[in-house]
């Protein structure tokens, strides 16, 4: 799947994904575009809808680029927030992260 | 408070909402795209709908509903508010007003018209709105009578609704045991919601705490990563929650966010949900979880992820169908909606502009208060006068106390008057409707421009202004403006303009109505006047005099009598009503360029600041607002002009000297200017005149007592008053006196000239 030159990148999410973090996260994702990406959401304590939007937009962009976009590790609060707001990330979860 | 009183309040509120609605629509029409304007319009319709529902006014509810739906499309940017769209909306606002009036006063409305508009509104909402984006079941509600099955496709299907039910461990095993309403929420946050530090996640969490919740997140509007604004709101949610706290409970969660999001909260009947079970195969993802994780405490209570599947999957689908038939049941709740909306609206306003609170007071009470204050003023004046007369040294404590009393009465009076002062806006708005209707009937295209809507004037004046103004607007559109083709041929904009302006000038309110039509056809007016024996065939009249002929009774220049105007009861009635208000009306017309009607009205009909003067032994009151300055004329400054005219030179300019005593026939000969005092006044035409009086007694606030009501109209005298010593003094009509000084006698003034 991954193109040859693209190396897998990792992105660790901040503990608090609020309004301010949305812009930061957006920039980070923009900078990683075109590369396979594994997101580490294990540190997330609080997630907001804006960051969820950025992540979902990212997931779609990666899908268009045919690059893998996965959540390597997720914290419980992150998962539960996503469920609460009806955002399904099951298909984005890395095997080891699935429970 | 009985039902009727509550209903009366509702109708009063309706009037305010309708005014709000109309002004909002007009703003949109002028290109205003402020979301707050759209919101205000939406709120207005919504509130009317809510209240109407509470009183079971079905016609009103159903119409308001369709209207609201279309407005919602505008609000959510699905429908561009173009001129055409707004035309329909403005008409709808008119129909809404009609329906409101019909509901209050009985009577009927033009049903064909409302039906057509309903269709047009629906077409607007439909035509440009993708089904999926539309809120479930707003459409069928207007046909409240129609059975539920009219909805062939529950919108839920189209949307791929994915309810995610979850619960708090021990949820009720037998929900049917008691009625637990299911509330459907459409929640679309706006950017502001996040910008204000609010968080959709927290709102959803609070909703989920109310009861059993399913949620679907609509990500359709999410743009690609590189095109997105990370702080913009793209997600929207459809939530259905079963909670014993009902709609109110859900609403309270959104209380602080209500105006930062598009929110639609409805209740779905639970028992019906039970009947329709698995008809629809909805892709469902039961995601149970434990909310403790999301608590602020952040305690990591491990959730046992037991799937708790609830059989409410079809709830949403049924909801849509049900809403249609449940309009009447929902009406009561709609009222609450409206209340909540209104309170939220006012809360929002309060936070922005710190708007003051208002109370409604019966006008009679205010009038009674004003009357009493008037008497108080007279009494106080009498008291001070008698104290002054009986007190020789003038510095007694009584005197000082009296001065304070005087100031207090003064303040009381001002405050009471301020209660009655109202902006002319509502009247002007009514005119907008008149213009639209007449334009429709005559097939002309007219644009009404209003200026100075916030000019304040006494409520009585406002109330009595509407009728003459309507007459004049009708005339302006019907007779004044040409047909579009003709206008185009003349090189004018095919769309005619009628300009309605209000402003304060020299203590009066001046209302101007200008059109850019053909102007007065003087030849025709003159001929008509001769035909009607109003003037002699060989009479030599100035243009102004000819123009003023149209104020004569039984005068109409329209070739044919139309439904609108031309029955010859127009302008003379207008003039009489304006005069009855203590006002004047004048006209100036330029052939081919249009006519301007100018009305000047007193700000209040109750009190007046006046200068008390003596003329030939009589006490007169000159309205202070008319006086620019007073001066003692000196012999070298007086110049004779013509046979009997005199001028006074003031700071190197000449100003005609008007001998008040002579004009009012108080004396037979001209007074010597050097022995008197000159009052420089500004007259309606804008020019200055020096009124000559014998002496100034002082300034006083006087309570106006109508001369017409108690005696009869006296030329040159506006009204009368009672002075402190109990004597009656006449209040001078400055403009009439000035006009009379131009050579016209006061008698002629009432018979012919319009400036009387």
Interface residues (C-beta under 8 A of the other chain):
Chain A: X18 X19 X22 X23 X25 X26 X29 X30 X33 X45 X46 X47 X48 X49 X50 X52 X53 X54 X56 X57 X58 X60 X61 X64 X76 X77 X79 X80 X81 X83 X84 X85 X86 X87 X88 X99
Chain B: X162 X164 X166 X189 X194 X195 X197 X199 X200 X201 X204 X205 X208 X215 X216 X217 X219 X222 X223 X224 X225 X226 X228 X230 X231 X233 X234 X235 X237 X285 X287 X289 X290 X291 X293 X294 X298 X300 X302 X303 X305
